[in-house]
Amino acid sequence: MTDEISREALHDILRGVAALTGDAIVADLARLVGKGVRADISIAFNPKQIASKRWLVETLAEVLPKPDRAVWVLGAWHGVLGAMLLADDRLTIPQLVSLDIDPDCAPVAEMLNHRHVATGRFRAATADMLSLDFERVEGGLPGLVINTSCEHLDDVPGWIASLPEGLPLLLQSNDYFREPDHRSCVPSLEAFRAQAELSELWFAGALPTKNYTRFMLIGRR
């Protein structure tokens, strides 16, 4: 039996793939692996996670390609979605704020997005999304707030009601009720629409996967 691949070998493979494809995100991931990173970065880059984020990016490019102010990604984990949004030429995002309650996430997110940190287009923050007052955040009211983890909240309608009226939102949830940490799953896209109760709805869609269906809404609070 051969030995498992080492971090050094994975680093070299990713550098090679980056050179082959010219993909800047792969190059940034290679750099991150080379510096040492938490093992759960593999989950953030697994096929289901990337497919969901790619669906989000593709849809946003059609529905709201030019937010007029900063985009906030809540529950952003290691900043992978931020990297994908800022890499897409169809989107014009003046600044992206990547927020997570875990203080270990911000350093990883900023390392992954180091090019955008250098230009001032990306910053990571540590905070509980439930305690944010978007009327008072740095830079003023966002042009879009993204929350792809609505299923993890105890009270989705209550959280949405706490946001400023008219705030543009992109929300995702799913019907994966078997996961213990999923406290607000919905059985259908229609149920998610009723749960969110947006004043304007610009997009509503579903992405089936092997074990669950992911739902997405884009609209205004």
C-alpha distance (Angstrom), angle and dihedral (degrees) to the residues before:
residue distance angle dihedral
M1 . . .
T2 3.80 . .
D3 3.78 122.0 .
E4 3.79 120.3 -98.7
I5 3.77 115.7 -97.4
S6 3.79 114.6 -87.4
R7 3.79 126.5 -132.9
E8 3.80 88.8 -111.5
A9 3.79 91.6 54.0
L10 3.81 91.9 46.8
H11 3.80 88.7 50.2
D12 3.80 90.6 54.1
I13 3.81 92.6 46.6
L14 3.80 92.2 51.8
R15 3.79 91.4 47.7
G16 3.78 88.6 51.6
V17 3.82 92.8 49.5
A18 3.81 89.4 48.5
A19 3.81 90.3 52.1
L20 3.81 91.0 46.7
T21 3.80 96.8 48.0
G22 3.78 102.6 27.1
D23 3.81 87.9 -132.8
A24 3.80 109.8 157.9
I25 3.82 93.7 -159.8
V26 3.80 91.2 56.0
A27 3.81 88.5 50.1
D28 3.81 89.9 50.7
L29 3.80 90.7 48.7
A30 3.81 90.0 50.2
R31 3.79 89.2 52.2
L32 3.80 90.2 49.2
V33 3.81 93.0 50.3
G34 3.78 89.6 47.7
K35 3.78 90.9 56.4
G36 3.81 92.7 47.9
V37 3.77 123.5 -101.0
R38 3.79 141.9 -169.8
A39 3.80 114.0 -79.5
D40 3.80 92.5 -122.3
I41 3.80 89.8 73.2
S42 3.81 82.4 87.9
I43 3.82 89.3 64.4
A44 3.80 91.5 49.3
F45 3.82 88.9 54.7
N46 3.81 98.6 39.7
P47 3.83 117.3 126.3
K48 3.82 96.1 -104.2
Q49 3.79 92.8 49.6
I50 3.80 92.5 47.9
A51 3.82 93.3 45.1
S52 3.80 90.7 52.7
K53 3.78 92.2 48.3
R54 3.82 92.2 45.4
W55 3.82 89.0 53.3
L56 3.80 88.8 51.4
V57 3.81 93.3 49.4
E58 3.82 93.4 46.3
T59 3.79 91.9 49.3
L60 3.80 95.1 44.9
A61 3.81 89.8 51.5
E62 3.81 87.7 60.7
V63 3.81 100.5 37.4
L64 3.82 106.2 34.7
P65 3.82 111.1 2.8
K66 3.80 96.3 157.9
P67 3.82 114.0 43.2
D68 3.79 106.4 -170.0
R69 3.81 94.5 -137.6
A70 3.80 139.5 20.8
V71 3.79 121.3 -42.5
W72 3.81 116.1 -132.8
V73 3.82 119.3 -156.4
L74 3.81 110.9 -161.6
G75 3.79 122.4 -156.2
A76 3.78 84.3 15.9
W77 3.81 97.1 162.0
H78 3.83 109.3 -172.7
G79 3.81 96.8 -1.8
V80 3.81 97.6 -106.8
L81 3.80 94.3 136.2
G82 3.78 90.1 49.5
A83 3.79 90.1 53.1
M84 3.80 91.3 51.0
L85 3.80 93.6 47.3
L86 3.79 93.8 49.1
A87 3.81 91.9 46.1
D88 3.80 95.0 56.5
D89 3.81 112.8 96.0
R90 3.80 91.8 -156.4
L91 3.79 91.0 66.6
T92 3.79 125.7 72.9
I93 3.80 107.0 -159.7
P94 3.82 115.8 168.4
Q95 3.82 93.6 -161.4
L96 3.78 136.9 -9.5
V97 3.80 124.2 -149.7
S98 3.81 115.0 -160.0
L99 3.80 110.5 -159.0
D100 3.80 130.9 -173.7
I101 3.80 135.0 159.9
D102 3.83 91.5 -133.3
P103 3.84 108.6 87.7
D104 3.81 90.7 -153.0
C105 3.80 91.4 65.0
A106 3.82 100.0 65.9
P107 3.83 96.8 64.4
V108 3.81 91.4 49.2
A109 3.81 92.4 46.4
E110 3.79 91.4 50.8
M111 3.80 92.3 47.6
L112 3.80 91.1 50.6
N113 3.82 91.1 47.1
H114 3.81 96.0 37.8
R115 3.82 93.3 132.8
H116 3.79 91.6 56.1
V117 3.81 92.2 43.0
A118 3.81 87.5 57.3
T119 3.82 91.9 54.1
G120 3.81 94.0 43.7
R121 3.81 94.3 -114.3
F122 3.82 95.9 112.9
R123 3.76 135.2 46.1
A124 3.79 132.5 162.8
A125 3.79 124.4 -142.4
T126 3.79 135.7 -173.2
A127 3.80 116.4 -136.5
D128 3.77 144.6 114.7
M129 3.81 108.5 -94.2
L130 3.80 89.3 -144.6
S131 3.81 91.8 63.5
L132 3.81 97.8 47.9
D133 3.79 119.5 118.3
F134 3.80 103.6 -157.9
E135 3.80 90.5 -168.1
R136 3.81 88.0 66.8
V137 3.81 105.7 34.1
E138 3.78 121.0 124.3
G139 3.79 110.5 -84.9
G140 3.79 95.2 22.6
L141 3.77 131.8 -97.8
P142 3.85 111.5 -9.0
G143 3.78 123.4 -114.6
L144 3.81 89.3 -137.3
V145 3.81 136.6 5.4
I146 3.81 117.1 -155.4
N147 3.79 122.2 -161.0
T148 3.81 114.1 173.3
S149 3.82 93.0 170.4
C150 3.80 104.7 65.0
E151 3.81 89.7 133.8
H152 3.82 88.9 67.5
L153 3.81 94.9 58.2
D154 3.79 122.1 95.4
D155 3.80 94.0 -143.9
V156 3.80 117.1 20.9
P157 3.85 96.3 173.7
G158 3.81 90.4 48.2
W159 3.81 92.7 50.6
I160 3.80 92.7 48.0
A161 3.80 90.7 47.7
S162 3.82 88.8 55.8
L163 3.82 91.8 60.1
P164 3.80 124.5 92.0
E165 3.79 114.2 -87.0
G166 3.78 112.9 -101.4
L167 3.82 94.7 22.1
P168 3.84 110.7 149.3
L169 3.81 110.6 -120.3
L170 3.79 137.9 -170.9
L171 3.80 110.6 -165.4
Q172 3.79 133.4 -177.9
S173 3.79 131.5 -172.2
N174 3.80 136.5 154.0
D175 3.81 145.8 -151.1
Y176 3.82 96.2 -115.7
F177 3.80 95.6 127.3
R178 3.82 93.6 162.7
E179 3.82 92.9 73.5
P180 3.86 107.6 94.1
D181 3.82 93.0 -146.3
H182 3.81 91.7 55.8
R183 3.79 103.6 95.1
S184 3.81 102.0 161.3
C185 3.80 106.1 37.5
V186 3.79 117.5 154.7
P187 3.82 127.1 -145.5
S188 3.80 96.4 -139.2
L189 3.79 146.2 6.7
E190 3.80 89.1 -102.5
A191 3.81 90.0 55.3
F192 3.80 90.2 50.6
R193 3.80 90.7 51.4
A194 3.80 89.6 51.8
Q195 3.80 91.8 46.5
A196 3.83 93.4 51.2
E197 3.82 96.2 39.2
L198 3.81 94.3 -167.6
S199 3.79 117.5 -168.2
E200 3.83 90.3 -136.4
L201 3.80 125.1 24.7
W202 3.80 118.0 -160.7
F203 3.81 98.9 167.6
A204 3.81 138.0 11.3
G205 3.79 121.8 177.1
A206 3.79 146.9 148.5
L207 3.80 131.3 -136.8
P208 3.83 113.3 -160.4
T209 3.81 117.4 -148.5
K210 3.81 132.0 177.1
N211 3.83 97.1 -87.4
Y212 3.80 104.5 19.8
T213 3.79 146.1 1.3
R214 3.78 121.2 -110.3
F215 3.80 118.3 -145.7
M216 3.81 127.4 -156.3
L217 3.78 134.1 -167.7
I218 3.80 128.5 -175.2
G219 3.77 119.6 -171.5
R220 3.77 145.8 91.6
R221 3.80 130.3 -58.5
